[in-house]
Amino acid sequence: MQLIPKVSTLLTSCLFPAQISTKNSVELVSQDPDEAVDALATRLGLRPVGWIFTDLIPLDTSTGTVKHFRGNVDSHFLSADECIIAADFQTRHPNACHLSPDGHFGSKFVTVVVTGSHRYYYY
């Protein structure tokens, strides 16, 4: 039996890039972090491990309920644009692999979607 190594990370900070958000989309103004941010992260031994986005807005902060804009969550989870952005990020962060002819195979860069339901709670 071959053991599959566990992959984990410790998230220590989040970068909130400039973006234009609408009811149906999110557009990153620039997908490249500022050079100063990149340099600081490198000096601290940090590197990007993924991205997170949401379609939620607070509905009632006293009860912790939220309103989502995903539409019918049973029909789709990610839009085509969100899939393209996720694929672009994964392409920019390849996984090193000594068994691959070019030294890389796939990506461990993650996409996290925080969304809700018709019951006003988040997942």
N, C-alpha and C positions, 0 to 999 in steps of 0.2 A: 504494500500500500504506500503510495507516494503522498507525502504531506505537502499541502499547499501553504506557503508562507502567509502569515497574517499581515495585512496592510493597514496601518493606522497612522494618525497624525494628531498633533496637538495644535489647535487653532489658537493663535496668540493675538491676532489683530485682523481687522477687516478694513479694506480700502473701499470707500464709497465713491465710485467714479461719476463724473458728470454724465447726466442722462436726460433724455426727453421721454417722458412716460405718457401714454394715452390709455384709454379704457381697454384697448386691444393690443397694445404693443409697448415694448421698451426699446429705445434706441440709445446705444452708448455713444456719447459724443466722441470719445476717443477710447479705443480698446487697449491702448498702450499706456501704462502708468507713467507719470511724470518721471523724468530722469533722476531728480533728487529723491523721490520716493523709492525708486529702484535701488539707488546707491545706498540709501539708509537701510533698506531691508537686507541688502547683501552684507553690509557691515554688521548687522545684528544676527546674521546667520538665518534669515527668513527667506522663504520662497513661496510663490503662489501655489496653492493646492486645489483651488476650485473657485466657483462663483456661486452666489446665492441671489435669488430674486423672489419677489412676491407680487401678488395682485390684490393684496389685502389693504383695507383701510379700517381704522377703528370705527366701530358702530356704537358701542357704549363702553367707555373706559372703566366704569364702575363695576361692570359684570365681566369684563374681559372678552366681550363678543366682538366679532369682526364682520365686515362685509367684503365679499369677494366679487371679482369681475370676470372670472374665467368663463362664465356662461354655463353651459351644460358640462359639468365635470365628468359625467359618465361617457361623454362622446370623445373628448380629447383631454390630454394632460399638458402637452406642450404645443405651442403654435409652430408653424414651419420656420418662422423667423427665429424663435427661441432655439430650435434644433440646429439651425445654421450657426448661430452664435456659439452654442455649446460645442459644435464640431470644430469651429475656428479656434476656440480656446484649447481644445484637446490637441489640435494640430500644432499649436504653438508650444505645447508642453508635452513632448513625446517621452515615453518611458524607455529608459536605457535597458538594453537586452543584449547580452553577450552572444546569444545564439542566433541573432538576426544578422544577415549579411551587412546591413548598414548600421548596426549597433543600436537600433531602436525598434520597438514594436508596441503599437497601441499607445495608450495614455492612461495615467491614473488620476488625471485632472477631473474633479467631480463637478456636477451641476446639482444644486439643491434648490428645489422649488417649495416655497412655503405658501400654501393655498388653503382655502376653507371649503365649507359646505353650506348647503341651504339651512343648516342648523346653527349657523353663525359661530362656529368654532373653527380653529385652525388645525392643520395637520403638519 
